[in-house]
């Protein structure tokens, strides 16, 4: 069952965040992830949610998602993203 990592990112340090972005793709590919949404224009249709930069990454399953998120390659990149932004992230299984 596919799993999705969904992140709402408010960038507070663009230079550091750009460095993070430039390194994430290779690690993501190693763990079988692929971007479905990476920023872009969005519109709130219900409620008062005001996402900033929204990212959706697809994995084969929750185990693959967790292997990526907890990997030694991603751990320092995650720390870099957290220094450069205010973020909210969830992992969710698909159908």
PyMOL commands that set and color helices and strands:
alter all, ss='L'
color gray80, all
select helices_A, chain A and resi 14-30+62-69+72-84
alter helices_A, ss='H'
color red, helices_A
select strands_A, chain A and resi 3-11+34-38+53-59+85-93
alter strands_A, ss='S'
color yellow, strands_A
deselect
rebuild
show_as cartoon
